[in-house]
Amino acid sequence: MADKNLVSLLAREDFEGLRALARQQTSMVLRYLSGRLYSADETEKWGAVRGLGAIMADLDIIDESRGADMLRRFFWAMNDESGAVPYGVPEAIGEILVRRPEFQKEFLPILCSMLTHEDLIQTGPIERGVMWALGRIGPPVAHISPDVIKALKHAAWSHPEEQTRATAARALAQVNPATGGAHDPDLTA
């Protein structure tokens, strides 16, 4: 059972308080926040995403080794073999890669491949989570994987789900602002 203080801190999005608690009970806080990523309550999920980003940004709490290990576990959860349904996980990965850019070289190509490599492509909310994460990271994505621009353009223009088209268009505008999002005349590229 989670500490009542932890539940309250997350509900208030008191990230300074979360960091203070994480300095004392790092594993417990990380487990709790990771578990909230899977929440059906969008407010709770997004609070966990931002909370993980805030804690991961603090090098006194999460050193490079522990941060890389956590990212590896998140990517494992997104693997079909894990048996997990990783709602919220791509969003957490994106937030962590923004807050800890030193991890982008190793992990951003893997995240990009989830839109570009047939064996790794996700669907539904997880696909939208990957798109959101790439948009959150922004221009570094275009430098790592130009194919992501093509995949986002294609999704923004022709994905069968309206919500996914909108998410792709927002991500595209953040990753490559020069494209102009879904209204780019060169959407067939």
C-alpha positions in Angstrom: 0.0 0.0 0.0 1.3 3.4 -0.9 2.1 6.0 1.6 -0.9 8.4 2.1 1.5 11.3 1.7 2.7 10.0 -1.7 -0.9 9.6 -2.9 -1.6 13.2 -1.8 1.6 14.6 -3.3 0.7 13.0 -6.7 -2.9 14.2 -6.5 -1.7 17.8 -5.9 1.2 17.3 -8.4 3.5 18.5 -5.8 6.7 17.5 -7.6 9.0 19.1 -5.1 7.3 17.1 -2.3 7.6 13.9 -4.5 11.3 14.6 -5.0 11.8 15.0 -1.3 10.0 11.7 -0.5 11.9 10.0 -3.4 15.2 11.0 -1.7 14.1 9.0 1.3 12.2 6.1 -0.3 13.2 6.0 -4.0 12.1 2.5 -4.9 8.7 2.9 -3.3 8.0 6.2 -5.0 9.2 4.9 -8.4 7.1 1.7 -8.1 4.0 3.7 -7.2 4.4 6.2 -10.0 5.2 3.5 -12.5 2.0 1.7 -11.5 -0.1 4.8 -12.0 1.0 5.0 -15.6 -1.5 2.2 -16.3 -4.4 4.0 -14.6 -7.7 4.4 -16.4 -7.9 7.8 -14.8 -6.2 10.2 -17.2 -5.4 12.8 -14.6 -3.7 10.2 -12.4 -1.7 8.8 -15.4 -0.5 12.3 -16.6 0.4 13.2 -13.0 2.5 10.0 -12.9 4.2 10.9 -16.2 5.1 14.3 -15.0 6.1 13.0 -11.5 8.5 10.4 -13.0 10.0 13.2 -15.2 10.5 15.4 -12.1 12.2 12.6 -10.1 14.3 11.4 -13.1 15.5 14.9 -13.7 17.1 15.0 -10.2 20.5 13.5 -10.6 20.8 13.2 -6.8 17.9 10.8 -6.8 18.3 8.9 -10.0 21.9 8.4 -11.3 22.7 7.4 -14.8 22.8 3.7 -14.1 19.4 3.6 -12.4 17.8 5.9 -15.0 19.0 3.7 -17.9 17.7 0.6 -16.0 14.3 2.1 -15.6 14.1 3.0 -19.3 15.1 -0.5 -20.2 12.3 -1.9 -18.0 9.8 0.5 -19.7 10.9 -0.6 -23.1 10.6 -4.2 -22.0 7.0 -3.5 -20.9 6.3 -2.3 -24.5 7.6 -5.6 -25.9 4.9 -8.1 -26.9 6.8 -10.8 -25.0 6.4 -8.9 -21.7 2.7 -9.6 -21.7 2.0 -6.1 -20.4 -0.4 -3.6 -21.9 1.8 -0.5 -21.5 -0.7 2.3 -21.3 1.2 5.4 -20.2 4.6 3.9 -20.7 5.6 5.6 -23.9 4.5 9.0 -22.4 6.8 8.3 -19.4 9.6 7.4 -21.7 9.1 10.7 -23.7 9.0 12.8 -20.5 12.2 11.1 -19.2 14.1 11.6 -22.4 13.2 15.3 -22.3 14.3 15.7 -18.7 17.4 13.5 -19.2 18.6 14.2 -22.7 21.8 12.2 -22.1 19.6 9.1 -22.6 18.4 10.1 -26.0 21.4 8.7 -27.9 20.7 5.2 -26.6 16.9 5.1 -26.2 15.4 7.6 -28.7 16.1 5.4 -31.8 14.2 2.6 -30.1 11.2 4.9 -29.4 11.3 6.1 -33.0 11.3 2.6 -34.3 7.9 2.1 -32.7 6.5 4.1 -35.5 8.8 3.0 -38.3 9.6 -0.7 -38.0 6.8 -3.0 -38.8 7.6 -5.5 -36.0 7.5 -2.8 -33.4 4.6 -0.6 -34.5 2.0 -0.1 -31.8 -1.8 0.6 -32.1 -4.5 2.5 -30.4 -3.7 4.4 -27.2 -0.1 3.0 -27.1 0.5 4.3 -30.7 -0.8 7.7 -29.7 1.4 7.5 -26.6 4.4 6.9 -28.8 3.4 9.9 -31.0 2.9 12.1 -28.0 6.3 11.1 -26.6 8.0 11.9 -29.9 6.3 15.2 -30.1 7.2 16.0 -26.5 10.9 15.3 -27.3 10.6 17.5 -30.4 13.4 18.3 -33.0 15.9 15.7 -31.7 13.5 13.1 -33.1 14.0 14.4 -36.7 17.7 14.2 -36.3 17.7 10.7 -35.1 15.0 9.3 -37.5 13.9 11.2 -40.6 11.6 8.2 -41.2 9.5 9.3 -38.2 8.6 12.5 -40.1 7.2 10.3 -42.9 5.3 8.1 -40.5 3.8 11.1 -38.7 2.8 12.7 -42.0 1.2 9.5 -43.1 -0.7 9.1 -39.9 -1.7 12.7 -39.7 -3.2 12.5 -43.2 -4.6 9.0 -43.5 -4.8 7.1 -40.2 -8.4 5.7 -39.8 -8.8 7.0 -36.2 -9.5 10.8 -35.9 -7.8 11.0 -32.5 -4.6 9.4 -33.8 -4.6 11.7 -36.8 -4.8 14.7 -34.5 -2.1 13.3 -32.2 0.2 12.7 -35.2 -0.4 16.2 -36.5 0.5 17.8 -33.1 3.6 15.5 -32.8 4.7 16.4 -36.4 4.4 20.1 -35.7 6.6 19.7 -32.6 9.1 17.3 -34.1 9.5 19.3 -37.3 7.8 22.7 -37.0 8.7 23.5 -40.7 6.2 20.8 -41.8 3.2 22.8 -40.6 1.6 19.6 -39.3 -1.2 17.9 -41.2 -1.6 20.8 -43.6 1.8 20.3 -45.2 1.3 20.0 -48.9 4.0 17.3 -49.1 2.2 14.7 -47.0 3.0 12.0 -49.4 6.8 12.2 -48.7 
